[in-house]
Structure formats: structure tokens, C-alpha cells
């Protein structure tokens, strides 16, 4: 296919991940991408898009159509797997505005954590799977479908009290590593199940392991081996995403085996490109909250160009798009990204 030929969104993303020429830079994300204007246009409340496969899929489809994304992505919150493990999530159904689901009560120690053998049948994981099927039917073969899962250390912080996890990380690492190994196997199995459904790309989000939370040495010794195991167990294309300070660990991230590394605005993208060379795709590194919610339009455009010139293979939000955004900024982002050729 000639790089000047107009491609379908799915072709564009597939060719980007396989390092083939594309007609333009894809416009997509590996993090949450749903907005309050879309949700309200569908007559839904924010809580509903997490609880129903139909609402989840419809919100994702409408997001693609409204803003011109090349891909749809589900789910939207971090509680799907903890809930499937047996913890109770709060959905704030009686509250207006944007409140993401949270885990009401976590386990007090790694030894208490339950990892069910039939996890794909538990909680809302069947809803996420059904939403993927509905998206494939609703968008058709021309659009990509993406998904994401938390990495083991971040997931551990969702199921065990965070202060306990951090304290044990420093003082009794063996107990944490035992939990991480159990979570790693579960994450592998969930990712494989999603891939068997035909999703087009998967992001592993280890946002709880940035250098502003744990040291690079702890990341190298405790987190990196498990990320490698997960990514080696999934088929391409695979994205590794870490929020926050990633400059000190970008080399370790690059050794994990993903086709693409994703980072947020705290990362020095040009320096990362220098460190990893040209063999790994770099995605990011826009400040999704401030740039889309507070910035002026011209800054949106300039930041897109800045990320592209710094070495981004795809300019995308460095975290979840905050649903209560300035829509004109997202439209400007779409226009600016689609104007880039790679």
C-alpha cells in the first residue's frame, strides 16, 4: 500500500505498530478516552458507562464519531479487576458530575488477597468483554478496538492499602513479590482473553511504579521482571505506559518487550528518544488534564508539534482524558495530530 493512499483507521494503527508507512499520524490513545459531552448526549449518567455493556460500548462508539478518533477503547475505570477479585466498588450512582468508581475497602495484607481462578466470569469483566463485542459490531472492521490493564504493582495498590504496600516494599519485599507473582499470572490470563476476542492493541498501565513513587532500583528489581513476563505472554501490539517521572527508568521500560512506550508530560521525550533509539515506538506525552481542560487553543497546537519534534511516533494523551474538558481543545488536538505525517 502506498503511504499516500488514504487508509482506514484500523489500517493506520496496525501499520504504525508494525513500523510500516502510514498516510498520517493516527489519532488514538491507550488510556481512558470518554467525555462528559458525549455521555450527556446519549442521555446517560457518568456511572452508567461503567455498569452496562451497552452504555460502555455506546459511549466509546460515540466518542470515536464525535472527535474522529481512529480507535475506541474500553473500559474507563481502574476497578474492574479488583472488583472481579471480590472487592466492592462504589459507583456514586446518585451523584452528578464525574466521579470514577473506587474500591470501598481493600485488603490489609498481601496474604489476604484472593485471586479467583475463573476471574473472567467475575464482577464486570463479562461486561467489558461484551462491550468489546458490541464495539466490533457497531464500528465495523474499519476501526481499531483497544483495551488496557493495570500492571501488577499498580494493581497491588488497588487491592491492598497503599501505605501497607509501600511500607512492605521497603521492609519486607518477599511478601510483596509473592503477591505480584500471583497478580502477574492473572493479568496475563485476562489480557489473553481480551486478545482472543480480537482487540487490536493492549496497554499495560503501570502508573504506580514511576520514579516519583518507587526508586529506579526497586523498579528494576521488583517490577520490571513481571512486566517482561506479562508482555512476553501477550501477542503484539503491546504498549507499556507509566505516568509520572519516567526519565530515570526509560531504559528499563524499553527492555520489557513492548512495541511502544507511552509516557506523560513529566517525561523528557527528546531524551527518551535519544536513550531508546529508533527501534521502539514512543507515544505521548501530552498533559491530558491541563492541556485539554485549561489551555488556550494555540497551546494545544504548539504542544502537539513539540511532542512530534521531540520524537513521538504518535502524539497522544499521557493519561486519561479528563471527561470535563474544553471540547474545543479536543477538536483542536484532533486537527493538529491528523495534520502530522510520519
VEXDREN-2710 file (C-alpha; in Angstrom, 1 decimal):
% VEXDREN-2710
k/r/px/py/pz
1/UNK/0.0/0.0/0.0
2/UNK/1.3/3.4/-0.9
3/UNK/1.9/5.7/2.1
4/UNK/-0.1/8.4/0.3
5/UNK/-3.2/6.2/0.0
6/UNK/-6.0/7.0/2.4
7/UNK/-6.1/4.3/5.0
8/UNK/-8.8/3.1/7.3
9/UNK/-8.3/4.0/10.9
10/UNK/-7.6/0.3/11.8
11/UNK/-5.0/0.0/8.9
12/UNK/-3.4/3.2/10.1
13/UNK/-2.9/2.0/13.6
14/UNK/-1.8/-1.5/12.6
15/UNK/0.8/-0.1/10.2
16/UNK/2.1/2.2/12.8
17/UNK/2.7/-0.6/15.3
18/UNK/4.4/-2.7/12.5
19/UNK/6.6/0.2/11.6
20/UNK/5.2/0.5/8.0
21/UNK/4.5/3.8/6.3
22/UNK/1.2/5.5/7.1
23/UNK/-0.8/8.2/5.4
24/UNK/-0.8/10.4/8.5
25/UNK/-0.3/10.1/12.3
26/UNK/-3.0/8.1/14.0
27/UNK/-5.3/9.8/16.5
28/UNK/-5.9/7.4/19.4
29/UNK/-5.0/6.6/22.9
30/UNK/-4.1/3.7/25.3
31/UNK/-5.8/5.4/28.3
32/UNK/-9.4/6.4/29.0
33/UNK/-11.0/8.4/26.3
34/UNK/-14.6/9.4/27.0
35/UNK/-16.0/12.8/27.7
36/UNK/-19.0/14.2/29.6
37/UNK/-20.4/15.9/26.5
38/UNK/-20.6/12.5/24.8
39/UNK/-22.1/10.9/27.8
40/UNK/-24.7/13.6/28.2
41/UNK/-25.6/13.5/24.5
42/UNK/-26.5/9.8/25.0
43/UNK/-28.8/10.7/27.9
44/UNK/-26.6/8.8/30.3
45/UNK/-25.1/9.5/33.7
46/UNK/-21.3/9.0/34.3
47/UNK/-21.9/6.0/36.5
48/UNK/-23.9/4.2/33.8
49/UNK/-21.0/3.9/31.3
50/UNK/-19.2/1.6/33.8
51/UNK/-22.1/-0.7/34.7
52/UNK/-23.7/-1.7/31.4
53/UNK/-22.0/-3.2/28.3
54/UNK/-24.4/-1.3/26.1
55/UNK/-23.7/2.0/27.7
56/UNK/-19.9/1.4/27.8
57/UNK/-19.8/0.5/24.1
58/UNK/-22.2/3.3/23.0
59/UNK/-20.1/5.9/24.8
60/UNK/-16.9/4.5/23.2
61/UNK/-18.5/4.5/19.7
62/UNK/-19.9/8.0/20.1
63/UNK/-16.5/9.3/21.3
64/UNK/-14.9/8.0/18.1
65/UNK/-17.6/9.5/15.9
66/UNK/-17.7/12.9/17.7
67/UNK/-14.0/13.6/17.8
68/UNK/-12.6/11.5/14.9
69/UNK/-10.5/9.0/16.9
70/UNK/-9.1/6.1/14.9
71/UNK/-9.8/3.7/17.8
72/UNK/-12.3/3.0/20.5
73/UNK/-11.2/2.0/24.0
74/UNK/-12.8/0.3/27.0
75/UNK/-13.0/0.1/30.0
76/UNK/-12.9/3.5/31.6
77/UNK/-12.0/2.8/35.3
78/UNK/-9.4/1.0/37.3
79/UNK/-11.8/-1.1/39.4
80/UNK/-12.9/-3.8/37.0
81/UNK/-10.2/-6.3/38.0
82/UNK/-10.2/-5.5/41.8
83/UNK/-14.0/-5.9/41.7
84/UNK/-13.6/-9.3/39.9
85/UNK/-11.3/-10.4/42.6
86/UNK/-14.1/-9.9/45.2
87/UNK/-13.7/-6.3/46.4
88/UNK/-16.7/-4.0/46.4
89/UNK/-16.6/-0.9/44.2
90/UNK/-18.6/2.3/44.8
91/UNK/-20.1/3.8/41.6
92/UNK/-21.7/7.0/43.0
93/UNK/-24.9/6.4/41.1
94/UNK/-26.7/9.1/43.0
95/UNK/-24.1/11.8/42.4
96/UNK/-24.0/14.1/39.4
97/UNK/-20.8/15.0/37.5
98/UNK/-17.7/13.0/37.2
99/UNK/-16.8/10.6/40.0
100/UNK/-14.9/7.5/38.9
101/UNK/-15.6/4.2/40.7
102/UNK/-13.4/3.5/43.7
103/UNK/-12.7/0.4/45.8
104/UNK/-14.5/0.8/49.1
105/UNK/-12.4/-1.4/51.3
106/UNK/-9.1/-3.0/50.4
107/UNK/-7.3/-6.0/51.9
108/UNK/-5.0/-5.3/54.8
109/UNK/-2.1/-7.5/53.8
110/UNK/-0.8/-9.4/50.7
111/UNK/-1.7/-12.7/52.2
112/UNK/-5.4/-11.8/52.3
113/UNK/-5.6/-11.1/48.6
114/UNK/-7.8/-13.6/46.7
115/UNK/-7.1/-14.3/43.1
116/UNK/-10.0/-16.3/41.6
117/UNK/-9.3/-19.0/39.1
118/UNK/-12.4/-18.0/37.0
119/UNK/-11.7/-14.3/37.1
120/UNK/-13.2/-13.6/33.6
121/UNK/-16.6/-14.7/34.9
122/UNK/-16.5/-12.4/37.9
123/UNK/-17.6/-8.8/38.5
124/UNK/-17.8/-6.6/35.5
125/UNK/-15.2/-8.4/33.3
126/UNK/-18.0/-10.1/31.4
127/UNK/-19.5/-6.6/30.8
128/UNK/-16.1/-5.3/29.4
129/UNK/-15.9/-8.4/27.1
130/UNK/-19.4/-7.8/25.9
131/UNK/-18.7/-4.1/25.3
132/UNK/-15.8/-5.1/23.1
133/UNK/-18.0/-7.4/21.0
134/UNK/-20.7/-4.6/20.7
135/UNK/-18.0/-2.2/19.6
136/UNK/-16.7/-4.6/17.0
137/UNK/-20.2/-4.9/15.7
138/UNK/-21.1/-1.2/15.9
139/UNK/-17.9/0.3/14.4
140/UNK/-17.3/-2.5/11.9
141/UNK/-13.9/-3.6/10.6
142/UNK/-12.5/-0.2/9.7
143/UNK/-11.9/0.9/13.3
144/UNK/-9.4/-0.4/15.9
145/UNK/-10.5/-1.5/19.3
146/UNK/-8.1/-1.1/22.2
147/UNK/-8.0/-2.0/25.8
148/UNK/-5.8/-1.8/28.9
149/UNK/-4.9/-3.5/32.1
150/UNK/-3.1/-2.3/35.2
151/UNK/0.4/-3.6/35.8
152/UNK/0.9/-5.8/38.9
153/UNK/2.4/-3.2/41.2
154/UNK/-0.3/-0.6/40.4
155/UNK/-3.0/-3.3/40.8
156/UNK/-1.4/-4.3/44.1
157/UNK/-2.0/-0.7/45.3
158/UNK/-5.6/-1.0/44.2
159/UNK/-6.3/-4.2/46.3
160/UNK/-4.0/-3.7/49.3
161/UNK/-3.9/-0.5/51.4
162/UNK/-1.3/1.7/49.7
163/UNK/0.5/2.6/52.9
164/UNK/0.9/-1.1/53.7
165/UNK/2.2/-1.9/50.2
166/UNK/4.8/0.9/50.2
167/UNK/6.0/0.0/53.7
168/UNK/6.3/-3.6/52.8
169/UNK/8.1/-2.7/49.5
170/UNK/10.9/-1.2/51.6
171/UNK/10.9/-3.5/54.6
172/UNK/9.5/-7.0/53.6
173/UNK/9.9/-7.2/49.9
174/UNK/9.3/-11.0/49.7
175/UNK/5.7/-10.6/50.8
176/UNK/5.1/-8.0/48.1
177/UNK/6.8/-10.1/45.4
178/UNK/4.6/-13.1/46.3
179/UNK/1.6/-11.0/45.7
180/UNK/3.0/-9.5/42.5
181/UNK/3.6/-13.0/41.1
182/UNK/0.0/-14.0/41.7
183/UNK/-1.3/-10.8/40.2
184/UNK/1.0/-11.2/37.2
185/UNK/-0.4/-14.6/36.2
186/UNK/-4.0/-13.2/36.5
187/UNK/-3.1/-10.2/34.4
188/UNK/-1.6/-12.4/31.7
189/UNK/-4.8/-14.5/31.6
190/UNK/-7.1/-11.5/31.3
191/UNK/-5.0/-10.0/28.6
192/UNK/-5.0/-13.2/26.6
193/UNK/-8.8/-13.4/26.9
194/UNK/-9.2/-9.9/25.6
195/UNK/-6.8/-10.7/22.7
196/UNK/-8.8/-13.8/21.9
197/UNK/-11.7/-11.5/21.3
198/UNK/-9.8/-9.8/18.6
199/UNK/-8.8/-6.5/20.2
200/UNK/-6.3/-4.6/18.1
201/UNK/-3.8/-3.3/20.8
202/UNK/-3.4/-3.6/24.5
203/UNK/-1.8/-1.2/27.0
204/UNK/-0.2/-2.3/30.2
205/UNK/-0.5/0.6/32.6
206/UNK/2.0/0.5/35.5
207/UNK/1.3/4.1/36.6
208/UNK/2.0/3.3/40.2
209/UNK/5.7/2.5/39.5
210/UNK/7.0/5.8/38.3
211/UNK/10.2/7.1/39.8
212/UNK/8.3/9.7/41.9
213/UNK/6.7/6.7/43.7
214/UNK/9.3/4.0/43.9
215/UNK/13.1/4.1/43.2
216/UNK/14.6/3.1/39.8
217/UNK/16.3/0.2/41.6
218/UNK/13.1/-1.1/43.1
219/UNK/11.5/-0.8/39.6
220/UNK/14.4/-2.8/38.1
221/UNK/14.5/-5.5/40.7
222/UNK/10.8/-5.9/41.5
223/UNK/8.6/-4.6/38.8
224/UNK/10.5/-4.9/35.5
225/UNK/10.7/-8.8/35.6
226/UNK/7.0/-9.1/36.0
227/UNK/6.3/-6.6/33.2
228/UNK/8.5/-8.6/31.0
229/UNK/6.7/-11.8/31.8
230/UNK/3.3/-10.2/31.1
231/UNK/4.3/-8.6/27.8
232/UNK/6.1/-11.8/26.6
233/UNK/2.8/-13.7/27.2
234/UNK/0.8/-11.4/25.1
235/UNK/1.0/-11.1/21.3
236/UNK/1.8/-7.7/19.7
237/UNK/1.0/-4.9/19.5
238/UNK/1.6/-4.1/23.1
239/UNK/2.1/-0.7/24.8
240/UNK/3.8/-0.1/28.2
241/UNK/2.5/3.0/29.9
242/UNK/3.9/4.6/33.0
243/UNK/2.7/8.0/34.3
244/UNK/4.8/10.5/36.2
245/UNK/8.6/10.6/36.3
246/UNK/9.9/8.0/33.8
247/UNK/13.2/9.6/32.7
248/UNK/15.3/7.5/35.2
249/UNK/13.6/4.2/34.1
250/UNK/13.0/4.6/30.4
251/UNK/15.9/2.2/29.6
252/UNK/14.3/-0.4/31.9
253/UNK/10.9/0.2/30.3
254/UNK/12.5/-0.3/26.9
255/UNK/13.8/-3.7/28.0
256/UNK/10.3/-5.0/28.9
257/UNK/9.4/-6.0/25.3
258/UNK/6.6/-3.8/24.3
259/UNK/6.4/-2.4/20.8
260/UNK/5.6/1.0/22.2
261/UNK/6.3/3.1/25.3
262/UNK/3.8/5.6/26.5
263/UNK/4.6/8.4/28.9
264/UNK/3.1/11.6/30.3
265/UNK/4.2/15.3/30.3
266/UNK/6.7/14.7/33.1
267/UNK/8.8/12.7/30.7
268/UNK/11.5/14.4/28.6
269/UNK/10.5/12.9/25.3
270/UNK/13.6/14.0/23.3
271/UNK/15.8/12.5/25.9
272/UNK/13.8/9.3/25.9
273/UNK/14.2/9.1/22.1
274/UNK/18.0/9.5/22.5
275/UNK/18.1/6.7/25.1
276/UNK/15.9/4.1/23.4
277/UNK/17.0/4.8/19.8
278/UNK/14.7/4.4/16.8
279/UNK/13.6/0.8/17.2
280/UNK/10.8/1.4/19.8
281/UNK/7.7/3.5/19.2
282/UNK/7.3/6.4/21.6
283/UNK/3.8/7.6/22.4
284/UNK/2.7/10.7/24.3
285/UNK/3.4/13.0/26.1
286/UNK/0.5/15.5/26.4
287/UNK/-0.8/16.8/29.7
288/UNK/-4.3/15.4/29.3
289/UNK/-5.8/17.3/32.2
290/UNK/-4.3/20.7/31.8
291/UNK/-3.9/20.9/28.0
292/UNK/-7.5/19.7/27.3
293/UNK/-9.2/21.3/30.2
294/UNK/-7.4/24.7/30.8
295/UNK/-5.1/25.6/27.9
296/UNK/-5.7/28.0/25.1
297/UNK/-6.2/26.6/21.6
298/UNK/-2.8/27.8/20.3
299/UNK/-1.0/26.0/23.2
300/UNK/-2.8/22.7/22.2
301/UNK/-1.4/23.0/18.7
302/UNK/2.1/24.0/19.8
303/UNK/2.3/21.1/22.3
304/UNK/1.4/18.6/19.5
305/UNK/4.2/20.0/17.3
306/UNK/6.5/20.0/20.3
307/UNK/5.9/16.3/21.1
308/UNK/6.2/15.3/17.4
309/UNK/9.5/17.2/17.0
310/UNK/10.8/15.6/20.2
311/UNK/10.4/12.2/18.7
312/UNK/6.8/10.9/19.3
313/UNK/5.7/8.3/16.8
314/UNK/2.1/9.1/17.8
315/UNK/1.2/12.2/19.8
316/UNK/-1.4/11.1/22.3
317/UNK/-2.7/12.0/25.9
318/UNK/-0.2/11.0/28.6
319/UNK/-3.1/9.9/30.9
320/UNK/-6.9/9.5/30.8
321/UNK/-8.7/12.4/29.1
322/UNK/-10.5/14.2/31.9
323/UNK/-14.2/14.0/30.9
324/UNK/-15.0/17.6/32.0
325/UNK/-12.8/19.1/29.3
326/UNK/-13.0/22.0/26.9
327/UNK/-14.3/20.3/23.8
328/UNK/-12.8/22.9/21.5
329/UNK/-9.4/21.8/22.8
330/UNK/-10.0/18.1/21.9
331/UNK/-11.2/19.1/18.5
332/UNK/-8.0/21.2/18.1
333/UNK/-5.9/18.3/19.3
334/UNK/-7.5/16.0/16.7
335/UNK/-6.9/18.5/13.9
336/UNK/-3.3/19.1/14.9
337/UNK/-2.5/15.4/15.2
338/UNK/-4.2/14.5/11.9
339/UNK/-2.1/17.2/10.2
340/UNK/1.1/15.3/11.1
341/UNK/2.8/12.9/8.7
342/UNK/5.2/10.2/9.9
END
